[in-house]
Amino acid sequence: MKTIIVQLSDLEHNSLGLSKNSFLFSEIIDLIEQQIARQDLHRSVELATQNGLSSMTMEEINAEIKSAAKTKHHLSELRGLGKEMWQNLSIDSFVQCERALWD
């Protein structure tokens, strides 16, 4: 078994809710995935609020889904969809992380 030393600030340590100082690599991955999921959820709530979706009832949401499912769209309409997710992300870093997961 190999040992890797990772240094975290107190703020990072506390924000991840860490209660011990030694972790398996798989535990670190799980913690990071959970943190990313929390950040994504917060961002989704922000976007929903900005776009007036947070005040919709379940009936309104279901009606929107049914309406969208009935509507035929051309593939070109998807151009740029979700681009805000990539605004603050380095593509090179993203690709490096993805490739690291292949190993």
N, C-alpha and C positions, 0 to 999 in steps of 0.2 A: 504494500500500500504506500502511496506517495502522500506527502503533506504539502498543501499549498497555503500560504499565509495571505489573508485578505484583510486589509485595514479599512475600517469603517469609522466615520465620525460618530460621536455620541448621538447626534441627531439622526443619522441614518440607522444606527443600531436601535434606537428607541422607536423610530417610525416603522421599522420592520417587526416590532414587538418581540425582539429576541430576548430569550430568558437564559440562554447559555452561551458559552464562547466557543464551543466546538461542534461542528456540524458535518454530516456527510454531504458530498457534492449534490446528491439528489435532493437533500433537504434545502440546500441553498437555492437550487433551481425552483423548487416548489415555492419558497418564500418570495423569490423574485417574480415568478408568474402571478402569485397572489397580489403582489404590489402593483404589477402592471394591470391586472384585472380591476383593482380598485381605482387606479388612475383612469382607465378606460370608462368605467362606470361613472365616475365624476364628470368626465368630459361629455359623456352621452347625456347626462342630466343637464349640463350647461347648454349643449346644443338643442336639446328638447325645449328648454326654457326660452332660449333665444328665438326659436322658431315657432313658439306658441303651442307646442305639442304637450307640454307638461300639464296643461289644464284640461286636456281631453278626457272624456269619460271612456270606459271600456267599450261602451256601445259605439261611440264615435270612432274609436280606434278600429274596432271590428268592421265598421262600415267602410272606413278608408281602405282596409286590407281587401275587403270584398270588391270594392270599386277598382282598386289597382289590379287585382287578379283578372278582372274582366277586360281591362284595357289592353289593347295590343300596342306594343311599342317597337320601334326600330332600334337595332343594336347601337346605332350612332348616338342615341339619346343618353347612353351610359357614359359618354366621354366626359371626363372630369369628375364623375361621381366619386365622392369620398376623398377628394384631393386634400381636404383640410387635415386628414389623418397623416399626411406625408409632409406638411409644411415645415415642421420643426425637426424632421428626421433626416439624418444623413443617409443617403441611399447606400453609399459604400459601407457604412457601419452596419446597416440592416443586412446587406448581402453577406458580410463577414459573419454576422451572428447566425444567419440561416445556414451558411456553409458549415459552421462549427457544429450545428445540430446534426449534420449528416454523418459525422464521425462517431 
